[in-house]
Amino acid sequence: MLLNRLHHICFVKASHFSSSVVPSTNWEKLIREIGLIYERCKKYEAGEVATYIPQLRNADPKLWAISLMTIDGKTASWGESKQKFCLQSVSKPFTYAIVLNDLGDDHVHRFVGQEPSGRSFNDICLDKNKKPHNPMINSGAIVVTSMVKPEWTNYKRFDFILERMRCFASGNELTFDNTTFLSECETGHQNYAIAHYLKQNNCYPANDDLSNDDLMELLKLYFMHCSIQTDTEVLANMAATLANGGIDPINQDRVISTKAVQNTLSVMFSCGMYDNSGQMAFKVGLPAKSGVSGNMVLVIPNVMGISLYSPRLDVYGNTVRGVKFAEKLVDTFRLMTFSLPIF
C-alpha cells in the first residue's frame, strides 16, 4: 500500500510536468493552465516599487513576466519575458552555491548560519553564535561574497562570479547594470554599516587581514553581483540547473555538485523569501528566492525552474504577483513538498 501511494504521488507530479514522460498534448494542457494562472495574477495591483535603491524606482509597476524551463530543456514564457532587470538578492543563492561547490559546506558554515532570522533582510544582527543567520540575507551574503577568491583582484573575482553564473544559464548572456551598481555604491549606507559590524564581530574568514579599504572593495563586489542583469527566460534556465541537480539542462554540463545544490535549495526553502519565508514554506512549500527589483525564482526539484518578474513589492520586499502565482501554482498542481494524493 505504501509503495502504491509513493508511486501515485510521483506519477501525478511527473504526468503534470515532465515533458519527457507525457505526450505533447498533456504538456500543452499544462502550459494552458499556467497561462490561466498568469492571467489571474494580473489583477493583483497592490504593493510598491522599491525606492531605497534610486535606480529601481524607475521600474514600470505594470510589468509582469513568467518563464519556465524543464530539466529536459523545454521552455515557455508569458508577458514581458525579455524585459531586463537586476538580480539583486536572487544573485545570493547562486553565489552561495558557487562558494559551497568550491569550499564545501563545513567551511562556509563556520562563518554563516542556516536559520531564518525572522528579521528584515538588511537588519544589523547576528545569531547566538555571532554569525549571520543565513546566506540569503544581506549580512550572510556579504560574508559569502568575501569567500569568493579573496586573493584575487575585484575585477577578476567579479568575472569569475559572472562566468560561473553564465554556466547556470547554459552560456546565455548575463549583463551588468552599471547605473544600478553606482546608485547602490552611493546610497547603500545600511550595507556599509553591516560590513563594519561583521568586521567588529570577527565574522569574516580573513577578518584580521581586512582593512577599511578591503571592506569597501568587498561591498563593491557584493553590489556588483546584485547588479547582474538578465530577463525571466535566462533566469528560468539558471533555476532549471538547480532543479536538475546542478546539471545545465541544455548542454548537460555539471555546473556545481549535487551536495551544493541540496544545501542551496534547503536554505532557499527556509530562508529565501526574507522575513516572510515561514509563510512561503507553509503555503507554497518549494525552494524560492526573491529580489527587491521584483524578480523571483521558484525551483521544483527534478522537474523545472520558474522565473517571475513584477516590480510591485509587499511589505517584506517580495514581488506580490510572484508570491500569488506560486500559491496558485501549488494549489492547482498539488506541488507542495508535503502534499498528499487525494483518493
Backbone hydrogen bonds, N-H to C=O, Kabsch-Sander energy under -0.5 kcal/mol:
donor,donor_aa,acceptor,acceptor_aa,energy
5,R,1,M,-2.1
6,L,2,L,-2.5
7,H,3,L,-2.6
8,H,4,N,-2.2
9,I,5,R,-2.5
10,C,6,L,-2.5
11,F,7,H,-2.8
12,V,8,H,-2.7
13,K,9,I,-2.2
14,A,10,C,-2.5
15,S,11,F,-3.0
16,H,12,V,-1.5
17,F,13,K,-2.0
18,S,14,A,-2.4
19,S,17,F,-0.8
21,V,18,S,-1.4
22,V,18,S,-1.7
26,N,23,P,-1.0
27,W,23,P,-1.5
28,E,24,S,-2.6
29,K,25,T,-1.7
30,L,26,N,-2.3
31,I,27,W,-2.4
32,R,28,E,-2.2
33,E,29,K,-2.3
34,I,30,L,-2.5
35,G,31,I,-2.5
36,L,32,R,-2.0
37,I,33,E,-1.9
38,Y,34,I,-2.6
39,E,35,G,-2.2
40,R,36,L,-2.4
41,C,37,I,-2.0
42,K,38,Y,-0.6
42,K,39,E,-1.1
43,K,40,R,-1.0
44,Y,41,C,-1.4
45,E,43,K,-0.9
48,E,313,L,-1.8
50,A,292,V,-0.5
56,L,53,I,-1.5
57,R,53,I,-0.8
57,R,54,P,-0.9
58,N,55,Q,-1.2
59,A,56,L,-1.8
63,L,60,D,-1.6
65,A,309,Y,-2.1
66,I,78,W,-2.3
67,S,307,S,-2.4
68,L,76,A,-2.4
69,M,305,G,-2.2
70,T,74,K,-2.6
71,I,303,V,-2.1
73,G,70,T,-2.0
76,A,68,L,-1.5
78,W,66,I,-2.8
80,E,64,W,-1.0
81,S,79,G,-2.2
83,Q,80,E,-1.6
85,F,230,T,-2.2
87,L,228,I,-2.9
88,Q,226,C,-2.9
90,V,87,L,-2.2
91,S,88,Q,-2.0
92,K,89,S,-1.4
94,F,90,V,-0.6
95,T,91,S,-2.5
96,Y,92,K,-2.8
97,A,93,P,-2.3
98,I,94,F,-2.2
99,V,95,T,-2.3
100,L,96,Y,-2.9
101,N,97,A,-2.4
102,D,98,I,-1.7
103,L,99,V,-2.9
104,G,99,V,-0.5
104,G,100,L,-2.3
108,V,104,G,-2.1
109,H,105,D,-2.6
110,R,107,H,-1.4
111,F,108,V,-1.5
112,V,108,V,-0.8
113,G,132,P,-3.1
115,E,133,H,-1.7
123,D,120,S,-1.9
125,C,123,D,-1.0
127,D,131,K,-3.4
130,K,127,D,-2.1
137,I,134,N,-0.9
138,N,121,F,-2.1
141,A,137,I,-2.7
142,I,138,N,-2.4
143,V,139,S,-1.8
144,V,140,G,-2.5
145,T,141,A,-2.6
146,S,142,I,-1.7
147,M,143,V,-0.6
147,M,144,V,-1.5
148,V,145,T,-1.6
149,K,147,M,-1.0
152,W,149,K,-2.3
157,R,153,T,-2.3
158,F,154,N,-2.9
159,D,155,Y,-2.0
160,F,156,K,-2.1
161,I,157,R,-2.3
162,L,158,F,-2.9
163,E,159,D,-2.4
164,R,160,F,-2.3
165,M,161,I,-2.5
166,R,162,L,-2.1
167,C,163,E,-1.3
168,F,164,R,-1.4
169,A,165,M,-1.3
170,S,167,C,-1.5
171,G,166,R,-3.2
172,N,169,A,-1.8
175,T,229,Q,-2.2
177,D,227,S,-2.5
178,N,176,F,-1.0
181,F,177,D,-2.1
182,L,178,N,-2.7
183,S,179,T,-2.2
184,E,180,T,-2.3
185,C,181,F,-2.3
186,E,182,L,-1.9
187,T,183,S,-1.6
188,G,184,E,-2.2
189,H,187,T,-1.8
192,Y,188,G,-1.9
193,A,189,H,-2.4
194,I,190,Q,-2.4
195,A,191,N,-2.5
196,H,192,Y,-2.0
197,Y,193,A,-2.4
198,L,194,I,-2.6
199,K,195,A,-1.8
200,Q,196,H,-2.6
201,N,197,Y,-1.5
202,N,199,K,-1.6
203,C,198,L,-2.5
207,N,204,Y,-1.5
209,D,206,A,-1.2
210,L,206,A,-0.6
210,L,207,N,-1.3
211,S,209,D,-0.6
215,L,211,S,-2.1
216,M,212,N,-2.0
217,E,213,D,-2.1
218,L,214,D,-2.4
219,L,215,L,-2.6
220,K,216,M,-2.1
221,L,217,E,-2.2
222,Y,218,L,-2.4
223,F,219,L,-2.9
224,M,220,K,-2.3
225,H,221,L,-2.2
226,C,222,Y,-1.6
227,S,223,F,-1.0
227,S,224,M,-0.6
228,I,225,H,-0.8
229,Q,175,T,-3.2
230,T,85,F,-2.5
233,E,81,S,-1.2
235,L,231,D,-2.3
236,A,232,T,-2.2
237,N,233,E,-1.2
238,M,234,V,-1.8
239,A,235,L,-2.4
240,A,236,A,-2.2
241,T,237,N,-1.6
242,L,238,M,-1.2
243,A,239,A,-2.3
244,N,240,A,-1.8
245,G,242,L,-1.6
246,G,241,T,-2.7
247,I,241,T,-0.5
247,I,244,N,-0.8
248,D,246,G,-0.5
248,D,253,D,-2.9
252,Q,248,D,-2.0
255,V,246,G,-3.5
255,V,253,D,-0.5
256,I,246,G,-1.1
261,V,257,S,-1.9
262,Q,258,T,-2.6
263,N,259,K,-2.3
264,T,260,A,-2.2
265,L,261,V,-3.0
266,S,262,Q,-2.0
267,V,263,N,-2.1
268,M,264,T,-2.4
269,F,265,L,-2.4
270,S,266,S,-1.8
271,C,267,V,-2.7
272,G,268,M,-1.8
274,Y,271,C,-0.7
276,N,273,M,-1.8
277,S,274,Y,-1.5
280,M,276,N,-2.1
281,A,277,S,-2.6
282,F,278,G,-2.2
283,K,279,Q,-2.8
284,V,280,M,-2.8
285,G,280,M,-1.7
288,A,268,M,-0.5
289,K,297,V,-2.0
290,S,272,G,-1.5
291,G,295,N,-2.2
294,G,291,G,-2.1
296,M,308,L,-2.0
297,V,289,K,-2.7
298,L,306,I,-2.7
299,V,287,P,-2.5
300,I,298,L,-0.5
300,I,304,M,-2.8
302,N,243,A,-2.9
303,V,300,I,-2.2
304,M,300,I,-1.9
305,G,69,M,-2.5
306,I,298,L,-2.9
307,S,67,S,-2.8
308,L,296,M,-2.7
309,Y,65,A,-2.4
310,S,294,G,-2.5
313,L,48,E,-2.2
314,D,318,N,-2.8
317,G,314,D,-1.6
320,V,312,R,-2.5
323,V,319,T,-2.2
324,K,320,V,-2.2
325,F,321,R,-2.7
326,A,322,G,-2.2
327,E,323,V,-2.2
328,K,324,K,-2.3
329,L,325,F,-2.7
330,V,326,A,-2.1
331,D,327,E,-1.7
332,T,328,K,-2.3
333,F,329,L,-2.3
334,R,330,V,-1.2
335,L,330,V,-0.7
337,T,285,G,-1.4
339,S,336,M,-2.5
343,F,341,P,-0.6
